[in-house]
Amino acid sequence: MVRHMEVTDAMRSYAQEKASRLPRLFNGLQSAVITLDLDAGDHLVEIVASASHKAVFIARQRGSDMYACVDQCIHKLKQQLRRHKDRVRDRQAPGHDQTMVPERPPEQ
């Protein structure tokens, strides 16, 4: 989605290519909407990603370079997806990080 500006094909393909890599981090990712905006001379990029179980991830970045804003938004979204993936994994396997050592009888 584009607001208040014209986007070149290169910029559009750059943003789509970066966003297409997100499902590698989290398989439950269902959709991502990228909004490019020009506001008071600053570029604004917003990515809203929807995942399974009604999880929504939002990343916004404002700056002078549109490409840098896209990169920073993708970075923020990757961090959010990693945290969410870790939380889901930890909930599914409680105690997976505890090492179970069987007790041995005392040696004589």
C-alpha positions, 0 to 999 in steps of 0.5 A, spaced: 500 500 500 502 506 498 500 513 500 502 520 498 507 518 493 509 514 487 513 508 488 518 505 483 518 498 481 525 497 484 522 500 491 516 495 490 520 489 488 525 491 494 520 491 499 516 485 497 523 481 496 525 482 503 518 481 506 518 474 502 523 472 507 519 472 513 516 466 513 522 462 513 523 465 521 515 463 523 511 458 519 505 460 521 505 467 518 499 468 514 500 475 511 504 481 511 501 488 508 507 493 507 505 501 507 510 506 504 508 513 506 511 520 505 509 525 511 513 532 512 519 530 508 520 523 512 519 516 509 514 512 513 514 504 512 509 500 516 509 492 516 503 489 519 504 481 519 498 476 521 500 469 524 496 463 526 492 464 532 490 471 531 497 474 532 499 480 529 506 483 529 507 491 527 513 494 525 514 502 523 520 506 521 521 513 519 527 516 516 530 520 510 531 513 506 526 509 504 530 503 503 533 503 510 526 504 513 524 498 509 531 494 512 529 496 519 522 494 519 524 488 517 529 487 522 524 489 527 519 484 525 524 478 525 526 480 532 518 480 534 517 473 530 523 470 533 521 472 540 514 469 538 516 463 536 521 462 542 514 463 546 510 458 542 516 453 543 517 454 550 509 453 551 509 447 547 514 443 551 515 445 558 521 443 562 525 442 555 531 446 557 532 442 564 537 436 564 534 430 567 540 426 571 538 420 574 540 419 581 545 414 582 545 410 588 551 412 593 558 408 592 561 404 597 
